[in-house]
Amino acid sequence: PWTQGDKIIASESQLSENLWNYYLAFEAEWDKLTKAFVDCQVKAQDESMTTPNEGSKTIYSVDSIYELIKDAGYQDTHHPILQFLEEGAIDLVCLMTDLTMDRCDVIRATVGISQGE
């Protein structure tokens, strides 16, 4: 097939329009996927933590993880994304149940409720 030459399937303006439409569709999908976090104030702010080797790392909020996904800068992002999803899911469980754990106390205090409400 490589000997048959190239076929132009879209102009530059068509590609730009398609990319813009893809961006808008992704943004709308992101809003749907993170609605529960946003509505329940889960992952609303970036946090910082000290790692065992005394370094500092960012624990991403909804807005910051979205920016990381859009422009990862060629870095490995699976750890912060998984952490975002795991902690966010736990926070939602804490807000909807009587689960007892330190993390639950923090998210409940953040949204102004106590265990069992």
DSSP file (Angstrom, degrees, kcal/mol; ACC not computed):
  #  RESIDUE AA STRUCTURE BP1 BP2  ACC     N-H-->O    O-->H-N    N-H-->O    O-->H-N    TCO  KAPPA ALPHA  PHI   PSI    X-CA   Y-CA   Z-CA
    1    1 A P    >         0   0    0      0, 0.0     3,-2.0     0, 0.0     4,-0.3   0.000 360.0 360.0 360.0 -30.7    0.0    0.0    0.0
    2    2 A W  G >   +     0   0    0      1,-0.3     3,-0.8     2,-0.2     4,-0.0   0.729 360.0  61.5 -65.7 -18.4    2.8    2.5    0.7
    3    3 A T  G 3  S+     0   0    0      1,-0.2    -1,-0.3     2,-0.0     3,-0.1   0.582  90.1  70.0 -81.4  -8.3    3.6    2.4   -3.0
    4    4 A Q  G <  S-     0   0    0     -3,-2.0    -1,-0.2     1,-0.2    -2,-0.2   0.525 101.5-127.5 -87.8  -5.7    0.2    3.8   -3.9
    5    5 A G    <   -     0   0    0     -3,-0.8     2,-0.3    -4,-0.3    -1,-0.2  -0.228  33.3 -52.8  89.2 179.1    0.9    7.2   -2.5
    6    6 A D        -     0   0    0     -3,-0.1     2,-0.5    -2,-0.1    -4,-0.0  -0.710  39.3-152.8 -97.6 146.0   -1.0    9.4    0.0
    7    7 A K        -     0   0    0     -2,-0.3     2,-0.5     0, 0.0    -2,-0.0  -0.982  17.1-133.6-116.5 125.7   -4.6   10.3   -0.2
    8    8 A I        +     0   0    0     -2,-0.5     3,-0.1     1,-0.2    -2,-0.0  -0.669  27.6 174.5 -77.7 122.0   -5.7   13.6    1.5
    9    9 A I        +     0   0    0     -2,-0.5     2,-0.3     1,-0.3    -1,-0.2   0.582  63.3  17.3-106.1 -13.3   -8.8   12.8    3.5
   10   10 A A  S    S-     0   0    0      4,-0.0    -1,-0.3     3,-0.0     2,-0.1  -0.981  71.4-122.3-157.4 145.3   -9.3   16.2    5.3
   11   11 A S     >  -     0   0    0     -2,-0.3     4,-2.4    -3,-0.1     5,-0.2  -0.357  37.7-104.3 -79.2 167.6   -8.1   19.7    4.9
   12   12 A E  H  > S+     0   0    0      1,-0.2     4,-2.5     2,-0.2     5,-0.2   0.884 123.3  51.3 -60.1 -39.4   -6.3   21.6    7.7
   13   13 A S  H  > S+     0   0    0      2,-0.2     4,-2.3     1,-0.2    -1,-0.2   0.879 109.0  50.7 -68.3 -35.9   -9.4   23.5    8.5
   14   14 A Q  H  > S+     0   0    0      2,-0.2     4,-2.6     1,-0.2    -2,-0.2   0.915 111.2  48.7 -65.9 -41.6  -11.5   20.3    8.7
   15   15 A L  H  X S+     0   0    0     -4,-2.4     4,-2.6     2,-0.2    -2,-0.2   0.919 111.0  49.9 -63.6 -43.0   -8.9   18.8   11.0
   16   16 A S  H  X S+     0   0    0     -4,-2.5     4,-2.3     1,-0.2    -2,-0.2   0.916 112.0  48.1 -61.2 -43.4   -8.9   21.9   13.2
   17   17 A E  H  X S+     0   0    0     -4,-2.3     4,-2.5     2,-0.2    -2,-0.2   0.907 111.8  49.8 -64.1 -41.9  -12.7   21.8   13.4
   18   18 A N  H  X S+     0   0    0     -4,-2.6     4,-2.4     2,-0.2    -2,-0.2   0.902 110.9  49.2 -64.2 -40.8  -12.7   18.1   14.2
   19   19 A L  H  X S+     0   0    0     -4,-2.6     4,-2.5     2,-0.2    -1,-0.2   0.904 111.2  49.8 -64.7 -40.6  -10.1   18.7   17.0
   20   20 A W  H  X S+     0   0    0     -4,-2.3     4,-2.4     2,-0.2    -2,-0.2   0.917 111.4  48.6 -63.8 -42.8  -12.2   21.5   18.4
   21   21 A N  H  X S+     0   0    0     -4,-2.5     4,-2.4     2,-0.2    -2,-0.2   0.891 110.8  51.1 -64.1 -39.2  -15.3   19.4   18.4
   22   22 A Y  H  X S+     0   0    0     -4,-2.4     4,-2.8     2,-0.2    -2,-0.2   0.927 109.5  50.6 -62.0 -44.4  -13.4   16.6   20.1
   23   23 A Y  H  X S+     0   0    0     -4,-2.5     4,-2.5     1,-0.2    -2,-0.2   0.926 111.6  47.3 -59.3 -46.2  -12.2   19.0   22.8
   24   24 A L  H  X S+     0   0    0     -4,-2.4     4,-2.1     1,-0.2    -1,-0.2   0.895 112.7  49.2 -63.8 -40.1  -15.7   20.2   23.4
   25   25 A A  H  X S+     0   0    0     -4,-2.4     4,-2.4     2,-0.2    -2,-0.2   0.910 111.6  49.1 -65.8 -41.6  -17.1   16.7   23.5
   26   26 A F  H  X S+     0   0    0     -4,-2.8     4,-2.8     2,-0.2    -2,-0.2   0.911 110.1  51.3 -64.2 -41.8  -14.3   15.7   26.0
   27   27 A E  H  X S+     0   0    0     -4,-2.5     4,-2.1     2,-0.2    -1,-0.2   0.908 111.0  47.5 -61.9 -42.5  -15.0   18.7   28.2
   28   28 A A  H  X S+     0   0    0     -4,-2.1     4,-1.8     2,-0.2    -1,-0.2   0.903 112.9  48.9 -65.3 -40.9  -18.7   17.8   28.3
   29   29 A E  H  X S+     0   0    0     -4,-2.4     4,-2.7     2,-0.2    -2,-0.2   0.901 109.0  53.1 -65.2 -40.9  -17.9   14.2   29.1
   30   30 A W  H  X S+     0   0    0     -4,-2.8     4,-2.1     1,-0.2    -2,-0.2   0.915 106.8  52.7 -59.8 -43.6  -15.5   15.3   31.9
   31   31 A D  H  < S+     0   0    0     -4,-2.1     4,-0.5     1,-0.2    -1,-0.2   0.898 111.8  45.8 -60.2 -40.6  -18.3   17.5   33.4
   32   32 A K  H >< S+     0   0    0     -4,-1.8     3,-0.8     1,-0.2     4,-0.4   0.921 113.0  49.6 -66.7 -44.0  -20.6   14.4   33.5
   33   33 A L  H 3< S+     0   0    0     -4,-2.7    -2,-0.2     1,-0.2     4,-0.2   0.794 118.3  37.9 -68.6 -28.5  -17.9   12.1   34.9
   34   34 A T  T 3X S+     0   0    0     -4,-2.1     4,-2.6    -5,-0.2    -1,-0.2   0.338  83.8 104.6-105.1   6.4  -16.9   14.4   37.7
   35   35 A K  H <> S+     0   0    0     -3,-0.8     4,-3.2    -4,-0.5     5,-0.3   0.893  80.3  51.2 -56.1 -44.3  -20.4   15.8   38.6
   36   36 A A  H  > S+     0   0    0     -4,-0.4     4,-1.8     1,-0.2     6,-0.3   0.909 111.8  47.6 -62.2 -41.6  -20.7   13.7   41.7
   37   37 A F  H  4>S+     0   0    0     -4,-0.2     5,-2.8     2,-0.2     4,-0.3   0.942 115.9  44.1 -63.1 -46.8  -17.3   14.9   43.0
   38   38 A V  H ><5S+     0   0    0     -4,-2.6     3,-1.2     1,-0.2    -2,-0.2   0.938 114.2  48.5 -65.3 -48.0  -18.1   18.6   42.2
   39   39 A D  H 3<5S+     0   0    0     -4,-3.2    -1,-0.2     1,-0.3    -2,-0.2   0.843 117.3  42.0 -62.7 -33.4  -21.6   18.4   43.7
   40   40 A C  T 3<5S-     0   0    0     -4,-1.8    -1,-0.3    -5,-0.3    -2,-0.2   0.321 111.9-117.4 -97.2   7.6  -20.4   16.8   46.9
   41   41 A Q  T X 5 +     0   0    0     -3,-1.2     3,-0.7    -4,-0.3     2,-0.4   0.780  59.7 156.2  61.8  29.4  -17.3   19.0   47.2
   42   42 A V  T 3 < +     0   0    0     -5,-2.8    -1,-0.2    -6,-0.3    20,-0.2  -0.725  69.0   1.4 -86.4 134.1  -15.0   16.0   46.8
   43   43 A K  T 3  S+     0   0    0     -2,-0.4    19,-2.9    18,-0.1    20,-0.3   0.891  85.7 146.3  57.5  42.2  -11.5   16.8   45.5
   44   44 A A    <   +     0   0    0     -3,-0.7     2,-0.3    17,-0.2    19,-0.2   0.775  61.1  32.8 -80.2 -27.3  -12.4   20.5   45.4
   45   45 A Q  S    S-     0   0    0     -4,-0.2    -1,-0.1    15,-0.1     2,-0.1  -0.949  85.7-107.5-130.4 148.2   -8.9   21.7   46.3
   46   46 A D        -     0   0    0     -2,-0.3     2,-0.3    15,-0.1    14,-0.2  -0.434  36.7-159.9 -64.7 147.9   -5.4   20.6   45.7
   47   47 A E  E     -A   59   0A   0     12,-2.5    12,-3.3    -2,-0.1     2,-0.4  -0.871   6.1-141.1-124.7 162.7   -3.6   19.1   48.7
   48   48 A S  E     -A   58   0A   0     -2,-0.3     2,-0.3    10,-0.2    10,-0.2  -0.967  18.1-178.1-124.7 142.8    0.0   18.6   49.4
   49   49 A M  E     -A   57   0A   0      8,-2.3     8,-2.5    -2,-0.4     2,-0.5  -0.976  26.7-121.4-138.0 154.5    1.6   15.7   51.2
   50   50 A T  E     -A   56   0A   0     -2,-0.3     6,-0.2     6,-0.2    -2,-0.0  -0.822  29.3-141.5 -94.2 130.3    5.1   14.7   52.2
   51   51 A T    >   -     0   0    0      4,-3.1     3,-2.4    -2,-0.5     4,-0.1  -0.436  30.2 -98.5 -86.3 164.2    6.4   11.5   50.7
   52   52 A P  T 3  S+     0   0    0      0, 0.0    -1,-0.1     0, 0.0    -2,-0.0   0.784 124.9  56.6 -55.1 -28.6    8.5    8.9   52.6
   53   53 A N  T 3  S-     0   0    0      1,-0.0     3,-0.1     2,-0.0    -2,-0.0   0.173 123.5-105.7 -90.1  20.7   11.7   10.3   51.0
   54   54 A E  S <  S+     0   0    0     -3,-2.4     2,-0.1     1,-0.2    -1,-0.0   0.624  79.6 131.4  67.6  16.2   10.8   13.8   52.4
   55   55 A G        -     0   0    0     -4,-0.1    -4,-3.1     1,-0.0     2,-0.4  -0.460  54.6-122.6 -87.0 170.0    9.7   15.1   49.0
   56   56 A S  E     -A   50   0A   0     -6,-0.2     2,-0.3    -2,-0.1    -6,-0.2  -0.914  27.0-176.0-115.0 142.2    6.4   16.9   48.5
   57   57 A K  E     -A   49   0A   0     -8,-2.5    -8,-2.3    -2,-0.4     2,-0.4  -0.981  24.0-118.2-137.5 153.1    3.7   15.9   46.0
   58   58 A T  E     -A   48   0A   0     -2,-0.3     2,-0.7   -10,-0.2   -10,-0.2  -0.711  11.4-152.0 -89.8 134.4    0.5   17.3   44.9
   59   59 A I  E     -A   47   0A   0    -12,-3.3   -12,-2.5    -2,-0.4     2,-0.1  -0.947  35.5-126.5-101.9 114.6   -2.8   15.5   45.5
   60   60 A Y        -     0   0    0     -2,-0.7     2,-0.1   -14,-0.2   -15,-0.1  -0.298  14.7-144.7 -78.1 143.7   -4.9   16.8   42.6
   61   61 A S     >  -     0   0    0    -17,-0.1     4,-2.7    -2,-0.1     5,-0.3  -0.331  41.2 -91.8 -84.7 175.6   -8.3   18.4   42.7
   62   62 A V  H  > S+     0   0    0    -19,-2.9     4,-1.6   -20,-0.2     5,-0.1   0.936 127.9  44.6 -56.1 -48.9  -11.0   17.9   40.0
   63   63 A D  H  > S+     0   0    0    -20,-0.3     4,-1.7     1,-0.2    -1,-0.2   0.901 115.3  46.9 -65.7 -40.9   -9.8   21.0   38.1
   64   64 A S  H  > S+     0   0    0      2,-0.2     4,-2.2     1,-0.2    -1,-0.2   0.877 110.1  50.9 -72.3 -37.4   -6.1   20.2   38.4
   65   65 A I  H  X S+     0   0    0     -4,-2.7     4,-2.4     2,-0.2    -1,-0.2   0.860 108.3  54.7 -68.7 -32.1   -6.4   16.6   37.4
   66   66 A Y  H  X S+     0   0    0     -4,-1.6     4,-2.3    -5,-0.3    -2,-0.2   0.919 108.4  47.9 -63.4 -43.5   -8.3   17.7   34.3
   67   67 A E  H  X S+     0   0    0     -4,-1.7     4,-2.0     2,-0.2    -2,-0.2   0.889 111.1  51.4 -64.1 -38.7   -5.4   20.0   33.4
   68   68 A L  H  < S+     0   0    0     -4,-2.2    -2,-0.2     2,-0.2    -1,-0.2   0.910 110.2  48.9 -63.8 -42.2   -2.9   17.2   34.0
   69   69 A I  H  < S+     0   0    0     -4,-2.4     3,-0.4     1,-0.2    -2,-0.2   0.901 112.2  48.7 -64.1 -40.8   -5.0   14.9   31.7
   70   70 A K  H  < S+     0   0    0     -4,-2.3     2,-0.2     1,-0.3    -1,-0.2   0.851 131.0  15.7 -68.7 -33.9   -5.2   17.6   29.0
   71   71 A D     <  +     0   0    0     -4,-2.0    -1,-0.3    -5,-0.2    -2,-0.1  -0.671  64.0 165.5-144.7  84.1   -1.4   18.3   29.1
   72   72 A A    >   -     0   0    0     -3,-0.4     3,-1.1    -2,-0.2    -1,-0.1   0.623  41.5-135.9 -77.5 -13.4    0.6   15.7   30.9
   73   73 A G  T 3   -     0   0    0      1,-0.2     3,-0.1    -5,-0.0    -1,-0.0   0.869  63.3 -62.7  60.8  36.7    3.9   17.0   29.5
   74   74 A Y  T 3  S+     0   0    0      1,-0.2     2,-0.3     3,-0.0    -1,-0.2   0.708 103.3 132.8  62.5  23.0    5.2   13.5   28.7
   75   75 A Q    <   -     0   0    0     -3,-1.1     2,-0.5     1,-0.0    -1,-0.2  -0.716  68.6 -99.4-101.7 157.6    5.1   12.4   32.3
   76   76 A D        +     0   0    0     -2,-0.3     3,-0.1     1,-0.1    -1,-0.0  -0.625  43.9 173.1 -72.8 120.1    3.7    9.2   33.7
   77   77 A T     >  +     0   0    0     -2,-0.5     4,-2.0     1,-0.1     5,-0.2   0.396  47.4  97.9-112.1   1.6    0.3   10.2   35.1
   78   78 A H  H  > S+     0   0    0      1,-0.2     4,-2.4     2,-0.2     5,-0.2   0.860  81.9  53.7 -67.5 -32.1   -1.2    6.9   36.1
   79   79 A H  H  > S+     0   0    0      2,-0.2     4,-2.6     1,-0.2     5,-0.2   0.965 112.1  41.5 -66.2 -51.7   -0.3    7.2   39.8
   80   80 A P  H  > S+     0   0    0      0, 0.0     4,-2.3     0, 0.0    -1,-0.2   0.873 116.2  50.9 -64.9 -32.8   -1.9   10.6   40.4
   81   81 A I  H  X S+     0   0    0     -4,-2.0     4,-2.4     2,-0.2    -2,-0.2   0.938 112.2  45.6 -68.3 -45.5   -5.0    9.7   38.3
   82   82 A L  H  X S+     0   0    0     -4,-2.4     4,-3.0    -5,-0.2     5,-0.2   0.907 113.0  50.8 -62.7 -40.9   -5.5    6.5   40.2
   83   83 A Q  H  X S+     0   0    0     -4,-2.6     4,-2.7    -5,-0.2     5,-0.4   0.923 109.5  51.1 -62.1 -43.3   -5.0    8.3   43.5
   84   84 A F  H  X S+     0   0    0     -4,-2.3     4,-2.2    -5,-0.2    -2,-0.2   0.934 114.6  43.0 -56.8 -49.0   -7.6   10.9   42.5
   85   85 A L  H  X S+     0   0    0     -4,-2.4     4,-2.3     2,-0.2    -2,-0.2   0.921 115.9  47.0 -66.7 -45.2  -10.1    8.2   41.6
   86   86 A E  H  X S+     0   0    0     -4,-3.0     4,-2.2     2,-0.2    -2,-0.2   0.943 116.7  42.1 -64.4 -48.7   -9.5    6.0   44.6
   87   87 A E  H  X S+     0   0    0     -4,-2.7     4,-2.7    -5,-0.2    -1,-0.2   0.899 114.2  52.2 -67.2 -39.6   -9.6    8.8   47.2
   88   88 A G  H  X S+     0   0    0     -4,-2.2     4,-2.2    -5,-0.4    -1,-0.2   0.912 110.0  48.7 -61.9 -42.3  -12.6   10.5   45.5
   89   89 A A  H  X S+     0   0    0     -4,-2.3     4,-2.2     2,-0.2    -2,-0.2   0.916 112.0  48.8 -63.9 -43.0  -14.5    7.2   45.5
   90   90 A I  H  X S+     0   0    0     -4,-2.2     4,-2.6     1,-0.2    -2,-0.2   0.915 109.4  53.0 -62.3 -42.6  -13.7    6.7   49.2
   91   91 A D  H  X S+     0   0    0     -4,-2.7     4,-2.0     1,-0.2    -1,-0.2   0.907 108.5  49.8 -60.3 -41.9  -14.8   10.3   50.0
   92   92 A L  H  X S+     0   0    0     -4,-2.2     4,-1.4     2,-0.2    -1,-0.2   0.917 110.5  49.9 -62.7 -42.4  -18.1    9.7   48.3
   93   93 A V  H  X S+     0   0    0     -4,-2.2     4,-1.3     1,-0.2     3,-0.4   0.914 109.1  53.0 -61.0 -42.4  -18.6    6.5   50.3
   94   94 A C  H  < S+     0   0    0     -4,-2.6     3,-0.2     1,-0.2    -1,-0.2   0.883 109.4  48.5 -59.2 -39.5  -17.8    8.5   53.5
   95   95 A L  H  < S+     0   0    0     -4,-2.0    -1,-0.2     1,-0.2    -2,-0.2   0.754 117.8  40.4 -73.7 -23.3  -20.4   11.1   52.7
   96   96 A M  H  < S+     0   0    0     -4,-1.4     2,-0.2    -3,-0.4    -1,-0.2   0.507 117.9  36.7-104.9  -5.5  -23.1    8.5   51.9
   97   97 A T  S  < S-     0   0    0     -4,-1.3    19,-0.5    -3,-0.2    20,-0.1  -0.724  81.4-106.1-135.3-177.5  -22.5    5.9   54.7
   98   98 A D        +     0   0    0     -2,-0.2    -4,-0.1    17,-0.1    -3,-0.1   0.076  59.1 154.5 -98.3  20.9  -21.5    5.6   58.3
   99   99 A L        -     0   0    0     -6,-0.3     2,-0.7     1,-0.1    -2,-0.1  -0.210  37.0-140.0 -52.2 136.7  -18.0    4.3   57.4
  100  100 A T        +     0   0    0      4,-0.1     2,-0.3    15,-0.0    -1,-0.1  -0.908  47.6 115.9-108.0 114.2  -15.5    5.0   60.1
  101  101 A M  S >> S-     0   0    0     -2,-0.7     4,-1.5     1,-0.1     3,-0.7  -0.935  70.9-106.3-166.8 156.1  -12.0    6.1   59.1
  102  102 A D  H 3> S+     0   0    0     -2,-0.3     4,-1.6     1,-0.3     3,-0.2   0.878 118.1  57.6 -55.3 -41.4   -9.9    9.2   59.5
  103  103 A R  H 3> S+     0   0    0      1,-0.2     4,-2.1     2,-0.2    -1,-0.3   0.869 102.8  55.0 -59.1 -36.9  -10.4   10.2   55.9
  104  104 A C  H <> S+     0   0    0     -3,-0.7     4,-2.5     1,-0.2     5,-0.3   0.892 103.3  54.9 -64.5 -39.6  -14.2   10.2   56.4
  105  105 A D  H  X S+     0   0    0     -4,-1.5     4,-2.0    -3,-0.2    -1,-0.2   0.897 108.9  49.3 -59.6 -39.6  -13.8   12.6   59.3
  106  106 A V  H  X S+     0   0    0     -4,-1.6     4,-2.1     2,-0.2    -2,-0.2   0.950 113.6  42.4 -67.8 -50.4  -11.9   15.0   57.0
  107  107 A I  H  X S+     0   0    0     -4,-2.1     4,-1.7     1,-0.2    -2,-0.2   0.878 114.0  52.4 -68.0 -36.0  -14.4   15.0   54.1
  108  108 A R  H  X>S+     0   0    0     -4,-2.5     5,-2.8    -5,-0.2     4,-0.8   0.917 110.9  47.4 -64.6 -41.5  -17.4   15.2   56.4
  109  109 A A  H  <5S+     0   0    0     -4,-2.0     3,-0.3    -5,-0.3    -2,-0.2   0.876 107.8  57.7 -64.8 -36.8  -15.9   18.2   58.2
  110  110 A T  H  <5S+     0   0    0     -4,-2.1    -1,-0.2     1,-0.2    -2,-0.2   0.886 114.7  35.7 -61.0 -39.9  -15.2   19.8   54.8
  111  111 A V  H  <5S-     0   0    0     -4,-1.7    -1,-0.2     2,-0.1    -2,-0.2   0.459 117.0-111.6 -96.6  -1.4  -18.8   19.6   53.7
  112  112 A G  T  <5S+     0   0    0     -4,-0.8     2,-0.3    -3,-0.3    -3,-0.2   0.836  75.0 115.8  81.3  33.6  -20.2   20.4   57.2
  113  113 A I      < -     0   0    0     -5,-2.8    -1,-0.3    -6,-0.1     2,-0.3  -0.870  50.3-140.2-126.1 165.1  -21.8   17.1   58.1
  114  114 A S    >   -     0   0    0     -2,-0.3     3,-1.9     1,-0.1    -9,-0.0  -0.779  43.4 -69.5-118.3 168.3  -21.1   14.5   60.9
  115  115 A Q  T 3  S+     0   0    0     -2,-0.3   -17,-0.1     1,-0.3    -1,-0.1  -0.282 119.3  23.1 -57.8 133.6  -21.2   10.8   60.8
  116  116 A G  T 3         0   0    0    -19,-0.5    -1,-0.3   -17,-0.1   -18,-0.1   0.371 360.0 360.0  92.8  -4.7  -24.7    9.4   60.4
  117  117 A E    <         0   0    0     -3,-1.9    -2,-0.1   -20,-0.1   -19,-0.1   0.477 360.0 360.0 -81.9 360.0  -26.3   12.5   58.8
